[in-house]
Amino acid sequence: MKPRTWIPLALAAALLPLSAAAQISDGTIRIGVLTDMSGLYADFSGNGSVEAARMAIEKLGGKIAGKPVEIVFADHQNKVDVGATIARRWFDTEGVDLILDVPQTAIALAVADLARTRGKAAIFSSAASSDLTGEKCTPNHIMWSMDTWSYANNTGRLITKNGGDTWFLLTTDYTFGHVLSKNLRGVVEAAGGKIVGEVRHPLNNQDFASFLLQAQASKAKIIGLANAGADTANAIKQAVQFGLSGHGQQLAGIMMTLPDIRALGLEQTQGMYLSTTFYWDRTDATRAFAKELASRNKGLYPDAQQAGVYSAVLHYAKAIEKAGTDDGTKVIATMKTIPTDDPLFGPGRVREDGRKIHPIYLMQVKKPSESKGLYDFYKEVGATPAEQAFQPIEQGGCPLVK
């Protein structure tokens, strides 16, 4: 029998952080913000997401688990091949441990697969397809801020139950739009409504005239905009020019964002309902975060996507500290064991399927006479608690769910 080796307590304590630090690959934690810097999603992601990641690292003192953190970023140009090439290079040759943000669902799906095969981590705060925590879930990625099911459920259900029982869908023709349309159909029909027609338009479309004429001819009470970013804004502007509201039809922007309202103005959007998981003017903490980020991003206030980047980085750091490693698979698993409660999104957690859950708020856009200043756009008219706000885990089809 070998004699026991005794290590003095002081030496043992000193060795602990060295052991944990040894699990950090190449001595540096690298975070890549893969985003849309100049396209139709730039206002709610883009430079604001990069600055939100930097703010989180600054709050952590520039280090996680005692190791320095580097932030890199790139513009995926809303092209799957470009986004996948960047992600592959970051993971394979540039030592990136985590990819964040990723507006554009098709690119997020490619990144999720790369993270899985490389043992890396991805956290999506701007990609919105609920399939990412459904049949496309992986052990290596998390959906952070919102998704198509949650916003469709909150907004579509309310409008339908309040008399908007016939819908025409104007859908962007790629994965995100298809999933949002599917989610909206299910919600409307479950609430007793009917989808009377649908038309699909190209991504980053400029002319909605022919699509809006079809919507007008359908005589649907509600025209549901199953798109996002500049596509939503352009559709609303042209719908107002067509005078659709004068024909008894109402627009429903399912994935409307704060930048959309700012771009369109309250005159065109007043009275609209929308769902959000983050609004800058809800609490002292959200106001402080929004004002600091705006000071670093040309005065532009954030929505849920950029707030999600900040929140996700802080939770990722907690998981690395607890796991003692930056191995992506282990860190994502650890993130699911720690409550996500924070001052921006409130109480929450990460489910087994990778869906972060937190409350969702139903907002109504204010009239111009009700607004007291720039970005004073919403009044809160309802809230859905975290455990009810997202698609039930047993309905998503995620193979990780037992």
N, C-alpha and C positions, 0 to 999 in steps of 0.2 A: 504494500500500500504506500503510495507516494505521500510525503508529508505535505500538509497544507501550506500554501504560500500566503502570508499575511501582508497586506498593503496598508500603509498608514492612511488614516482617514483623509488627511489633507491632500495626500498624493492622489488618492482615489477620486476625490472631488475635482482635482485639477484635470484628471484624465477624462472625465465625463464629456465636457464640451469638445475636447479634441476628438473623441470617438464619434460624436454627432457630426462634427465638422468634416470628418473624413468621408462622410456619406454624400457631401455636396460635390457634384461632378465638377471637375477642373477648378474648384475653388471660387467660382462665381455663379450667381443665379442670373440667368438672362431671360427677360420677358419681351416677347415680340407682340406689338400691336398691329394686327393686320386689318386694314381699314380702307375706307373710301375717302380719299383726301380731296377730291374735286368733283365727284359725280353726284348722282341724285340722292345719295344717302349721307353726303358729307356733313350736312348741318347737324344731324343727330349723332354722328360718329366722328370720323375724321380727326382733325387736330384737337378737338375737344376731348376725344378718347385718349389721345396721346398724353395730353396735359393731365387728365384725370389719373392716369397710371403714374405719372411723375409725382403728382401730389401725394398719392398713397405711399410711394417709396420715400418721399421726403418726411412724411409723418412717421415712418419707421426708422428714421435716421440714416437712410441710405443702405441699410443692411437687413438681411434676413438670416437668422441662425448664425449671426456673427460674420457673415460673408457679404461682400459687396454685391449690389444689384445693378445690372445694366438694362436700360430700356432701349429697344430698337423698334423702328416702325417702318411700314411700307404701304404703298397704295396698290391694292389689287385690281384697280380699274374696272371692277365689276365683271371681270373675265375669269372663268374657272381655271383656264390653263395658266394664267398669270398668277392667280392666288395659290394654286397648287404648287407651282414652281418655286415661289417664294417660301412657302411653308416647308417644302422638301429641303431646300437649301438651308433654311434656318435650323431645322432639326438635324440634318445629316452632317453638315460641315461647319456651322457657325455656333453650335452649342446652345441654341435656344431651348429652354426648358418648358416654357409656357407660351401659348399663343392666345391672345385676347381679342375681343370685340367681334370682328368678322361679319359685318353687314353683308347680306346676300347668301341665301340658304344653300345654293348649289356649291358655293365655295366652302361654306362651313362643313358640309357633308364630306368634301374632299379632305379638309383639315382634320376632321374627326377620325377618318380612316387612317390618315398618316400618323396621328397621335397614337392610335391604337397599335399600329404595327411597329412604331418606334419606341413604345413605352414612355411617351411624353404626355403632356397635359394640354388641354384646350378648354377655355371657358368662353362661352358665347353670350355676350350681352346685347348684341344687335341682331344677329340671326334670329328668326322668329318662328320657323316651322316647328310645330309640335311633334313632327315625326322624329326630330332629333332626340326626344326622350321617349319616343314610341318604338317603332320597329327598327329605327336607325340608331338607337342608343348604343353606347360603348362604355367600357369601364374607365375610359380616359378623357371623357369630356362632361361638362356641366352646362346646362342652360340657366342663365342667371337672372335676367331682368323680367322678361315677359315671353309670351308665345302666342301663336295664332289662336289656339283653343281658348285661352284665358280671355283675350280681348273680344273674340267673337262671342263667347258665352256671356260675358258681362254686358256688352253693348247690344248684341242681337236679341238676347232674351228680353231685355227691358223694353226695347222699341216694339217688338212684336206683341208683347203682352199689353202694351198701351195703345194698340190699334193699328200699328204699322204691319199688317199681316200679309201683304203681298210685296215681293222683293224682285228686283232685277239686279244682277251682279255684273259689275264692271271689274274684270279680273286681269291682273298682270300675268303674262303667259310664260311663267317659269315656276319652279318648284314651290317657292314661297306662296305665290298667288294661288296655285292649285290646292295647296293644303289649307290656306285660309278660306277658300271657297268651300272646300269640303267641310271644314269646321262650322262655317256659317250656315250652310245648308242644314246640318244636323241640329243646330240650335234653333233656327227658325221653325223647322218642321216639328221639333219637339214642343215648341211653344204654341203650336196650332196655326202657324203661318205657312205660306207657300212661295216657292221660288218659281216665278213665271217666265224667267228667261235669263240668259247669261251671254256675255260676249268677252272674248279675251283680246287684250291689246299687247303690243310689244313693250319690253322693258325700256324705260327712259323715252316714253312716247311724247310727242309734242302736240299732235293734232287729234283731239278726241271727238271731233264733230260727228263723224259717222257713227261712232259708238253711242254717243249721247242721243242721237236721233232714234236709234234702236231702243234705247232705254225709254225715251219719251213715248214711242209708239206702243210700248208694252203696257202702258197705263198702270204700272206698278206704283204703289204708294211710296215705297222706299227704294232708292237706288243705292245699293251697297257697294262701297269702293273697296274691293279686295286687292289693294295695292298699297304703296307706301312712298314716302319721300316726295320728290318732285313730281312723280306721277299722280299722287293724290292731289297735290296743290294745283297742278295744271288742269286736272279733271274738274275740280271745284270751280276754278276761275271760269272755265268755258261753260260749265253748267249754269253759272250765274248769268253769263252773257246770253245763253239760250233761254233764260227765263223759266227754267224747269219748275222752280217753286211756284210760279204763277199758274202752272198746270196741275197744282195739287200734289206734286211729287217732292219728297224730302230726301236729302243726301245723308248718308250715314258713313262717316269715315272710320272704318273699323280699326285701322292702325295709325290714326292721326297722332302727330307729335307736336310738342311745343313750337319747334321751328316752323311747322306747317301753318299753325295759327298766326305766328308772327308774320310770315310771308304773305298770307292772305288778308290779314286784318280782321278786326272784329265785325266790321260791317258785313262781310261776306260769310262769316262763320258763326255769328251770334245765335245762341239757342241750340247749337249742335251738341249732342252727347258723345262722349268718348270715355274710354277707360285708360287708366295709367297706374303704374305701380310706384311712381315717384312724381311729386310736384314740388317745385322749389319753395313754395310759400306755405307749406304745411306746418313746419316747426322751426324753432330757432336753429336747430342743427342743419336742416335742409337749406334754410336761407343762407347760413354761413358758408356752407359748401358751394352753393350755386354762385354766390357773389365772388368767392375766391376764384372759382374756375372761370367765370365770366371775365375777370380781370386779366386772365392769362389767355383768353380765347376771343379777342376782339369784341368783348362786351356781350357775347352770346351766352344766354342762359341754357343750362343743360336739361335734358329729359332723362328718362329712365335708362337709356342705353349708356350714356356717359357716366351717370351715377353708378351704374352696374360695374363698370370697369374699376372705379375707385373701390367700391365695396368688395369686389371679387379679389383684388390684389391683397387687401388686408386679411381676408379669410384664407387665401392661399398661403400667406406668410404664417398664420397661426398653425396651419396644417403641417408646414415644413418644420416648424419648431417642435411640434408634437411628434411627428414621424421620425425626425432626425435624418431626413433624406430629401433630395429633390427628385427622386425617381417618380415619374409622372403617374404611373399606375397606383403606387402607394400613397402619393399625396392626394389624389382624387378620392381614394378610398377613405383617407383620414378626414378629408373635408366633409364627408357624409356623417361623421361621428361627432362633429362639433356644431352646436347651435350657431346659426348665422345672424343672430340678433344684432342689429346695428342701427345707428341714428338716421340713416337714409331710407331704409326699407322696413324697419320695424322688426318684430319677432319673426323668426323663420328657421328653416333647416333645409338641407339637401337630401332629397329622397333617394331611394335605391336606384331609381331609373335616371338619376342625374338632374332631375328637375328641382331647382331651388324654389321653395315656396315662401310666400309672404303676402300681406294683404294687397288687394287691388281696390282702387277707388274709382267710383263713377263720378265724372265731372261734367258740368254743363258750361259751355262757353258763355262768358258774360256779354251783355250788351255794351256798346261803347260808353253809354252813360254810367254804367256800373263800375267800369275799370278806373282805378285810381292812379295808374301809371304804367310804364313800360313793363311788359310781361305779367301784369295783373290780369290774367286771362280767364281763370277758372273759378267756379264755386263748386265745392264738394256737395254732392247730393246723395251719396250712398257709399258703402264700403262692404267688401266681401272678405271675411277672415281668411287667413292663409290656408287652412285645411280645406276650404271650400272653393278657393279661387282658381285652382288649376284642375286639369283633367284628372279624374280619379286614376290612381296608379294601375288599377287592375284593368282599365279600359284602353291603356296606351299600347299594349302589345310589346313592351320592352322585354327582350329575352333575359335580361339580368334579374327581373322580378321573379321571385320564387312563388 
